[in-house]
Structure formats: C-alpha cells, structure tokens
C-alpha cells in the first residue's frame, strides 16, 4: 500500500470526503430522531384517546343498565330471526352491565407495549 506524504492532495481529498460523510450521517441521524419523536407523540396521543374512549365505554356500560341491554338484546334477536329466515328458536345469552364494563376495560389493560 502506498503511503501519502503530509501534503498529498489525495489525503486532503480523503479528509474532506470523510468530513462530508460524517456530516451526512449526523444530519440523517438527527432527521431520524425527529421523525421518531413525531411518531412517539402521535402514538401517545392515540393511547390517550383509547384510554378516554375505554373509560367512556365503561361508564356508559354501567349507566345504561340491564333494561336497556335487554331491549338491545331483543332487537338483536329480531334481527337474527329476520336474517336467518325463520329459525326462530335461538336463545341469546347477554352479559350483565358490570361484565360489559369489564370487557370494555380489556383494551386498556391488555394493550400491546411498543418496543424501544
């Protein structure tokens, strides 16, 4: 391998190219970090919305009450009879309002964690 002298034009060219390459790497890294911050911010906002909607669904499920759920169940039963074309002997099992609230909490408790 040929060694360059201290004043060699190729050595200066090599150092300039290395400096430019280092600047490109650092600017690319900075841009990537900024994009990651934006994505993290959006993800955090979406998680806040999910938590809010889960709490609203839980409270609504608790406040609606059993009677409203029975009416909805009967309505769904009529739709099943209408869609099936006359089977008519279906039995529906509908959970209690408190159970529905627990089901509404599932996405909040068992959400996927994002790896860092």
MMTF fields as JSON, N, C-alpha, C and O atoms, coordinates in Angstrom:
{
  "mmtfVersion": "1.0.0",
  "mmtfProducer": "UNKNOWN",
  "numBonds": 463,
  "numAtoms": 464,
  "numGroups": 116,
  "numChains": 1,
  "numModels": 1,
  "chainsPerModel": [1],
  "groupsPerChain": [116],
  "chainIdList": ["A"],
  "bondAtomList": [4, 2, 8, 6, 12, 10, 16, 14, 20, 18, 24, 22, 28, 26, 32, 30, 36, 34, 40, 38, 44, 42, 48, 46, 52, 50, 56, 54, 60, 58, 64, 62, 68, 66, 72, 70, 76, 74, 80, 78, 84, 82, 88, 86, 92, 90, 96, 94, 100, 98, 104, 102, 108, 106, 112, 110, 116, 114, 120, 118, 124, 122, 128, 126, 132, 130, 136, 134, 140, 138, 144, 142, 148, 146, 152, 150, 156, 154, 160, 158, 164, 162, 168, 166, 172, 170, 176, 174, 180, 178, 184, 182, 188, 186, 192, 190, 196, 194, 200, 198, 204, 202, 208, 206, 212, 210, 216, 214, 220, 218, 224, 222, 228, 226, 232, 230, 236, 234, 240, 238, 244, 242, 248, 246, 252, 250, 256, 254, 260, 258, 264, 262, 268, 266, 272, 270, 276, 274, 280, 278, 284, 282, 288, 286, 292, 290, 296, 294, 300, 298, 304, 302, 308, 306, 312, 310, 316, 314, 320, 318, 324, 322, 328, 326, 332, 330, 336, 334, 340, 338, 344, 342, 348, 346, 352, 350, 356, 354, 360, 358, 364, 362, 368, 366, 372, 370, 376, 374, 380, 378, 384, 382, 388, 386, 392, 390, 396, 394, 400, 398, 404, 402, 408, 406, 412, 410, 416, 414, 420, 418, 424, 422, 428, 426, 432, 430, 436, 434, 440, 438, 444, 442, 448, 446, 452, 450, 456, 454, 460, 458],
  "bondOrderList": [1, 1, 1, 1, 1, 1, 1, 1, 1, 1, 1, 1, 1, 1, 1, 1, 1, 1, 1, 1, 1, 1, 1, 1, 1, 1, 1, 1, 1, 1, 1, 1, 1, 1, 1, 1, 1, 1, 1, 1, 1, 1, 1, 1, 1, 1, 1, 1, 1, 1, 1, 1, 1, 1, 1, 1, 1, 1, 1, 1, 1, 1, 1, 1, 1, 1, 1, 1, 1, 1, 1, 1, 1, 1, 1, 1, 1, 1, 1, 1, 1, 1, 1, 1, 1, 1, 1, 1, 1, 1, 1, 1, 1, 1, 1, 1, 1, 1, 1, 1, 1, 1, 1, 1, 1, 1, 1, 1, 1, 1, 1, 1, 1, 1, 1],
  "groupList": [{"groupName": "UNK", "atomNameList": ["N", "CA", "C", "O"], "elementList": ["N", "C", "C", "O"], "formalChargeList": [0, 0, 0, 0], "bondAtomList": [1, 0, 2, 1, 3, 2], "bondOrderList": [1, 1, 2], "singleLetterCode": "X", "chemCompType": "L-PEPTIDE LINKING"}],
  "groupTypeList": [0, 0, 0, 0, 0, 0, 0, 0, 0, 0, 0, 0, 0, 0, 0, 0, 0, 0, 0, 0, 0, 0, 0, 0, 0, 0, 0, 0, 0, 0, 0, 0, 0, 0, 0, 0, 0, 0, 0, 0, 0, 0, 0, 0, 0, 0, 0, 0, 0, 0, 0, 0, 0, 0, 0, 0, 0, 0, 0, 0, 0, 0, 0, 0, 0, 0, 0, 0, 0, 0, 0, 0, 0, 0, 0, 0, 0, 0, 0, 0, 0, 0, 0, 0, 0, 0, 0, 0, 0, 0, 0, 0, 0, 0, 0, 0, 0, 0, 0, 0, 0, 0, 0, 0, 0, 0, 0, 0, 0, 0, 0, 0, 0, 0, 0, 0],
  "groupIdList": [1, 2, 3, 4, 5, 6, 7, 8, 9, 10, 11, 12, 13, 14, 15, 16, 17, 18, 19, 20, 21, 22, 23, 24, 25, 26, 27, 28, 29, 30, 31, 32, 33, 34, 35, 36, 37, 38, 39, 40, 41, 42, 43, 44, 45, 46, 47, 48, 49, 50, 51, 52, 53, 54, 55, 56, 57, 58, 59, 60, 61, 62, 63, 64, 65, 66, 67, 68, 69, 70, 71, 72, 73, 74, 75, 76, 77, 78, 79, 80, 81, 82, 83, 84, 85, 86, 87, 88, 89, 90, 91, 92, 93, 94, 95, 96, 97, 98, 99, 100, 101, 102, 103, 104, 105, 106, 107, 108, 109, 110, 111, 112, 113, 114, 115, 116],
  "secStructList": [7, 7, 7, 7, 7, 6, 6, 7, 2, 2, 2, 2, 2, 2, 2, 2, 2, 2, 2, 2, 2, 2, 2, 2, 2, 2, 2, 2, 2, 2, 2, 2, 2, 2, 2, 2, 2, 2, 2, 2, 2, 2, 2, 2, 2, 2, 2, 2, 2, 2, 2, 2, 2, 2, 2, 2, 2, 2, 2, 2, 2, 2, 2, 2, 2, 2, 2, 2, 2, 2, 2, 2, 2, 2, 2, 2, 2, 2, 2, 2, 2, 2, 2, 2, 6, 1, 7, 7, 7, 7, 7, 7, 7, 7, 7, 7, 2, 2, 2, 2, 2, 2, 2, 2, 2, 2, 2, 2, 2, 1, 7, 7, 7, 7, 7, 7],
  "xCoordList": [0.847, 0.0, 0.89, 1.924, 0.472, 1.25, 0.852, -0.335, 1.836, 1.565, 1.643, 2.482, 0.759, 0.74, 1.692, 1.931, 2.209, 3.025, 2.09, 0.909, 2.567, 1.679, 0.974, -0.13, 1.553, 0.947, 0.304, 0.078, 0.013, -0.546, -1.967, -2.77, -2.28, -3.62, -4.697, -5.847, -4.34, -5.327, -5.703, -6.838, -4.734, -5.021, -5.983, -6.897, -5.792, -6.709, -8.094, -9.105, -8.136, -9.417, -10.139, -11.352, -9.378, -9.949, -10.507, -11.606, -9.787, -10.263, -11.52, -12.434, -11.577, -12.782, -13.976, -15.076, -13.759, -14.856, -15.325, -16.524, -14.374, -14.758, -15.55, -16.519, -15.152, -15.88, -17.293, -18.245, -17.425, -18.767, -19.624, -20.807, -19.019, -19.76, -20.221, -21.344, -19.373, -19.723, -20.867, -21.766, -20.837, -21.921, -23.23, -24.287, -23.163, -24.362, -24.931, -26.144, -24.055, -24.514, -25.193, -26.258, -24.574, -25.149, -26.472, -27.406, -26.563, -27.841, -28.924, -30.082, -28.557, -29.52, -29.99, -31.173, -29.074, -29.426, -30.355, -31.328, -30.057, -30.897, -32.301, -33.29, -32.394, -33.7, -34.484, -35.693, -33.79, -34.444, -34.968, -36.074, -34.172, -34.611, -35.829, -36.738, -35.858, -37.012, -38.272, -39.354, -38.12, -39.267, -39.759, -40.964, -38.841, -39.212, -39.971, -40.935, -39.537, -40.24, -41.673, -42.603, -41.847, -43.187, -44.06, -45.214, -43.513, -44.28, -44.63, -45.747, -43.684, -43.95, -45.044, -45.901, -45.013, -46.026, -47.409, -48.389, -47.479, -48.757, -49.248, -50.435, -48.345, -48.711, -49.22, -50.187, -48.57, -49.011, -50.396, -51.234, -50.644, -51.966, -53.032, -54.136, -52.714, -53.673, -53.95, -55.089, -52.929, -53.134, -54.032, -54.858, -53.877, -54.748, -56.193, -57.113, -56.391, -57.747, -58.336, -59.513, -57.519, -58.007, -58.402, -59.441, -57.583, -57.897, -59.189, -60.044, -59.327, -60.53, -61.77, -62.78, -61.698, -62.853, -63.177, -64.343, -62.149, -62.387, -63.107, -64.035, -62.676, -63.344, -64.785, -65.693, -64.996, -66.355, -67.216, -68.362, -66.672, -67.438, -67.762, -68.85, -66.823, -67.059, -68.166, -69.07, -68.091, -69.116, -70.461, -71.484, -70.474, -71.736, -72.334, -73.544, -71.489, -71.994, -72.571, -73.529, -71.998, -72.51, -73.809, -74.731, -73.877, -75.05, -76.256, -77.399, -76.005, -77.13, -78.094, -79.309, -77.535, -78.381, -78.851, -78.693, -79.424, -79.843, -81.023, -81.086, -81.947, -83.145, -82.8, -83.32, -81.928, -81.546, -80.821, -81.013, -79.998, -79.301, -80.268, -80.071, -81.299, -82.303, -83.055, -83.347, -83.372, -84.041, -83.141, -83.601, -81.871, -80.927, -80.816, -80.743, -80.803, -80.748, -81.964, -81.842, -83.153, -84.363, -84.319, -84.726, -83.832, -83.73, -82.769, -83.038, -81.647, -80.696, -81.297, -81.028, -82.103, -82.785, -83.749, -83.865, -84.441, -85.338, -84.54, -84.973, -83.401, -82.561, -82.063, -81.989, -81.717, -81.266, -82.383, -82.143, -83.613, -84.739, -84.974, -85.252, -84.865, -85.11, -84.017, -84.304, -82.758, -81.64, -81.622, -81.258, -82.006, -81.954, -83.122, -83.068, -84.142, -85.271, -86.189, -86.751, -86.365, -87.396, -86.922, -87.766, -85.683, -85.225, -85.873, -86.203, -86.068, -86.878, -86.564, -86.959, -85.898, -85.663, -84.248, -83.581, -83.801, -82.463, -82.551, -83.497, -81.578, -81.522, -80.28, -79.183, -80.454, -79.316, -78.893, -79.736, -77.628, -77.09, -76.377, -75.42, -76.856, -76.303, -75.702, -76.351, -74.478, -73.832, -74.449, -75.118, -74.203, -74.699, -73.938, -72.833, -74.518, -73.843, -72.456, -71.547, -72.292, -70.979, -69.946, -68.779, -70.382, -69.479, -69.08, -67.93, -70.018, -69.699, -68.652, -67.78, -68.746, -67.752, -66.37, -65.373, -66.305, -65.028, -64.484, -63.286, -65.382, -64.952, -64.445, -63.521, -65.037, -64.595, -63.217, -62.487, -62.853, -61.533, -60.417, -59.242, -60.761, -59.751, -58.715, -57.522, -59.099, -58.064, -57.144, -55.972, -57.682, -56.875, -55.837, -54.689, -56.242, -55.364, -54.39, -53.217, -54.849, -54.043, -53.569, -53.514, -53.229, -52.754, -51.311, -50.553, -50.965, -49.62, -48.607, -48.851, -47.506, -46.451, -45.534, -45.245, -45.088, -44.193, -42.758, -42.36, -41.991, -40.575, -39.815, -40.13, -38.823, -37.984, -36.664, -35.823],
  "yCoordList": [-1.177, 0.0, 1.238, 1.282, 2.217, 3.44, 4.402, 4.614, 4.979, 5.948, 7.358, 7.661, 8.202, 9.586, 10.437, 10.167, 11.439, 12.41, 13.383, 13.442, 14.136, 15.052, 16.077, 16.508, 16.465, 17.472, 16.845, 17.546, 15.578, 14.878, 15.37, 15.502, 15.644, 16.149, 15.095, 15.438, 13.821, 12.758, 12.617, 12.283, 12.876, 12.816, 13.925, 13.703, 15.092, 16.204, 15.904, 16.183, 15.335, 14.973, 13.916, 13.984, 12.946, 11.899, 12.485, 12.115, 13.379, 14.002, 14.829, 14.825, 15.533, 16.305, 15.387, 15.67, 14.296, 13.341, 12.7, 12.521, 12.358, 11.78, 12.782, 12.409, 14.047, 15.084, 15.256, 15.369, 15.277, 15.393, 14.19, 14.327, 13.015, 11.78, 11.81, 11.408, 12.276, 12.369, 13.361, 13.11, 14.482, 15.464, 14.878, 15.103, 14.123, 13.474, 12.476, 12.41, 11.701, 10.726, 11.421, 10.999, 12.488, 13.171, 13.844, 13.842, 14.423, 15.047, 13.995, 14.226, 12.842, 11.748, 11.217, 10.933, 11.087, 10.636, 11.638, 11.247, 12.917, 13.956, 13.915, 14.008, 13.776, 13.712, 12.482, 12.555, 11.357, 10.13, 10.297, 9.858, 10.932, 11.159, 12.071, 11.848, 13.086, 13.991, 13.258, 13.453, 12.419, 11.642, 10.692, 10.497, 10.104, 9.202, 9.949, 9.423, 11.185, 11.985, 12.272, 12.206, 12.591, 12.876, 11.627, 11.709, 10.477, 9.228, 8.886, 8.455, 9.078, 8.801, 9.72, 9.287, 10.981, 11.944, 11.515, 11.553, 11.111, 10.656, 9.405, 9.289, 8.475, 7.249, 7.545, 6.936, 8.477, 8.859, 9.487, 9.212, 10.341, 10.955, 9.907, 9.98, 8.934, 7.871, 7.019, 6.61, 6.753, 5.992, 6.76, 6.159, 8.075, 8.886, 8.778, 8.676, 8.802, 8.676, 7.311, 7.207, 6.261, 4.914, 4.818, 4.247, 5.371, 5.344, 6.107, 5.642, 7.279, 8.088, 7.353, 7.298, 6.792, 6.072, 4.814, 4.445, 4.163, 2.986, 3.359, 2.671, 4.449, 4.907, 5.304, 4.982, 6.003, 6.391, 5.158, 5.113, 4.15, 2.928, 2.206, 1.65, 2.216, 1.569, 2.276, 1.632, 3.585, 4.356, 4.208, 4.045, 4.262, 4.119, 2.742, 2.61, 1.707, 0.357, 0.205, -0.542, 0.905, 0.84, 1.629, 1.201, 2.777, 3.637, 3.184, 3.45, 2.513, 2.101, 1.217, 1.413, 0.259, -0.592, -1.84, -2.002, -2.694, -4.001, -3.895, -4.625, -3.001, -2.91, -2.511, -3.083, -1.537, -1.1, -2.219, -2.399, -2.961, -4.069, -5.173, -5.815, -5.396, -6.387, -5.955, -6.779, -4.656, -4.141, -4.316, -4.731, -4.002, -4.177, -5.653, -6.001, -6.519, -7.962, -8.458, -9.271, -7.969, -8.363, -7.87, -8.584, -6.662, -6.108, -6.942, -7.224, -7.328, -8.181, -9.551, -10.151, -10.042, -11.311, -11.233, -12.179, -10.106, -9.934, -9.89, -10.43, -9.263, -9.227, -10.614, -10.961, -11.418, -12.78, -13.582, -14.301, -13.465, -14.176, -13.719, -14.533, -12.44, -11.897, -12.333, -12.653, -12.345, -12.737, -14.241, -14.665, -15.051, -16.493, -17.02, -18.141, -16.25, -16.69, -17.652, -18.539, -17.52, -18.269, -19.326, -20.1, -19.436, -20.433, -20.216, -21.195, -19.025, -18.625, -19.217, -18.61, -20.336, -20.967, -20.706, -21.618, -19.498, -19.165, -18.572, -17.853, -18.873, -18.351, -17.475, -17.899, -16.266, -15.364, -15.264, -15.219, -15.23, -15.043, -13.698, -13.489, -12.797, -11.465, -11.218, -11.479, -10.721, -10.493, -9.313, -8.461, -9.295, -8.213, -6.923, -6.979, -5.768, -4.495, -4.37, -3.813, -4.877, -4.821, -5.633, -5.251, -6.758, -7.587, -6.866, -6.951, -6.163, -5.4, -4.336, -4.058, -3.745, -2.751, -3.389, -2.776, -4.609, -5.315, -5.607, -5.472, -6.014, -6.259, -4.974, -5.011, -3.853, -2.578, -2.194, -1.46, -2.677, -2.376, -3.207, -2.883, -4.268, -5.164, -4.438, -4.658, -3.582, -2.911, -2.016, -1.838, -1.462, -0.59, -1.388, -0.963, -2.531, -3.335, -4.156, -4.272, -4.715, -5.651, -5.055, -5.762, -3.79, -3.194, -3.621, -3.927, -3.631, -4.052, -2.966, -1.778, -3.379, -2.436, -2.263, -3.22, -1.059, -0.791, -0.931, -0.396, -1.659, -1.826, -0.555, 0.172, -0.302, 0.877, 0.483, 1.343],
  "zCoordList": [0.0, 0.0, 0.0, 0.666, -0.745, -0.882, 0.226, 0.477, 0.882, 1.931, 1.363, 0.514, 1.845, 1.376, 2.212, 3.389, 1.588, 2.309, 3.026, 2.683, 3.996, 4.728, 3.833, 4.166, 2.751, 1.881, 0.641, -0.346, 0.666, -0.501, -0.775, 0.148, -2.061, -2.407, -2.176, -1.902, -2.283, -2.076, -0.603, -0.264, 0.252, 1.686, 2.077, 2.872, 1.538, 1.81, 1.252, 1.897, 0.048, -0.561, 0.27, 0.469, 0.746, 1.595, 2.886, 3.299, 3.523, 4.758, 4.508, 5.332, 3.388, 3.055, 2.842, 3.317, 2.132, 1.893, 3.197, 3.415, 4.056, 5.354, 6.178, 6.84, 6.146, 6.883, 6.356, 7.128, 5.016, 4.418, 4.773, 5.085, 4.722, 5.049, 6.508, 6.813, 7.388, 8.812, 9.02, 9.822, 8.306, 8.402, 7.887, 8.476, 6.785, 6.245, 7.239, 7.435, 7.867, 8.867, 10.035, 10.484, 10.524, 11.688, 11.323, 12.125, 10.117, 9.724, 9.53, 9.878, 8.977, 8.793, 10.149, 10.333, 11.08, 12.426, 13.108, 13.752, 12.968, 13.559, 12.957, 13.684, 11.635, 10.971, 11.433, 11.652, 11.578, 12.046, 13.471, 13.785, 14.333, 15.718, 15.765, 16.565, 14.924, 14.88, 14.409, 14.961, 13.39, 12.912, 13.993, 14.148, 14.736, 15.815, 16.907, 17.464, 17.219, 18.226, 17.78, 18.583, 16.491, 15.969, 16.078, 16.499, 15.701, 15.784, 17.226, 17.512, 18.125, 19.541, 20.076, 20.847, 19.669, 20.106, 19.592, 20.336, 18.327, 17.758, 18.479, 18.785, 18.749, 19.452, 20.857, 21.313, 21.538, 22.887, 22.84, 23.699, 21.827, 21.687, 21.395, 21.935, 20.546, 20.252, 21.49, 21.719, 22.28, 23.518, 24.484, 25.171, 24.54, 25.396, 24.92, 25.731, 23.598, 23.057, 23.383, 23.729, 23.273, 23.587, 25.051, 25.384, 25.917, 27.353, 27.626, 28.38, 27.01, 27.217, 26.727, 27.429, 25.532, 24.994, 25.801, 25.941, 26.325, 27.159, 28.442, 28.869, 29.051, 30.276, 29.971, 30.737, 28.857, 28.475, 28.245, 28.691, 27.55, 27.298, 28.602, 28.755, 29.534, 30.821, 31.596, 32.129, 31.654, 32.365, 31.673, 32.338, 30.351, 29.614, 29.832, 30.012, 29.817, 30.057, 31.443, 31.645, 32.392, 33.762, 33.898, 34.592, 33.235, 33.383, 32.56, 32.932, 31.466, 30.606, 31.379, 31.346, 32.062, 32.884, 32.161, 30.951, 32.952, 32.456, 31.495, 30.506, 31.778, 30.942, 29.507, 28.548, 29.377, 28.034, 27.294, 26.091, 28.002, 27.36, 26.948, 25.916, 27.737, 27.36, 26.11, 25.243, 26.012, 24.818, 23.598, 22.534, 23.754, 22.648, 22.288, 21.109, 23.289, 23.039, 22.288, 21.372, 22.673, 21.958, 20.522, 19.606, 20.322, 18.974, 18.123, 16.956, 18.729, 18.009, 17.73, 16.689, 18.648, 18.425, 17.256, 16.476, 17.133, 15.99, 14.689, 13.671, 14.726, 13.529, 13.164, 11.985, 14.181, 13.904, 13.251, 12.281, 13.777, 13.182, 11.754, 10.874, 11.526, 10.194, 9.217, 8.063, 9.682, 8.814, 8.551, 7.454, 9.529, 9.358, 8.54, 8.034, 8.41, 7.602, 8.316, 7.673, 9.598, 10.288, 11.255, 11.707, 11.612, 12.582, 13.923, 14.592, 14.343, 15.479, 16.827, 17.822, 16.96, 18.255, 18.753, 19.244, 18.632, 19.116, 20.508, 20.831, 21.311, 22.664, 22.765, 22.402, 23.254, 23.392, 24.842, 25.738, 25.07, 26.405, 26.399, 25.654, 27.237, 27.277, 28.651, 29.664, 28.701, 29.998, 30.739, 30.155, 32.026, 32.874, 32.55, 32.012, 32.873, 32.571, 33.197, 32.582, 34.398, 35.031, 34.273, 34.195, 33.713, 32.919, 31.642, 31.21, 31.042, 29.837, 30.137, 29.313, 31.319, 31.697, 31.804, 31.424, 32.315, 32.409, 31.017, 30.771, 30.093, 28.715, 28.068, 27.255, 28.42, 27.855, 28.379, 27.712, 29.557, 30.116, 29.496, 29.669, 28.782, 28.213, 27.359, 27.569, 26.405, 25.596, 26.428, 26.097, 27.499, 28.345, 29.131, 29.263, 29.644, 30.485, 29.64, 29.994, 28.551, 27.761, 26.449, 25.443, 26.433, 25.193, 24.925, 25.845, 23.674, 23.271, 23.631, 23.422, 24.157, 24.508, 23.31, 22.592, 23.106, 21.984, 22.443, 23.478, 21.653, 21.988, 21.686, 20.743, 22.491, 22.265, 21.671, 21.41]
}
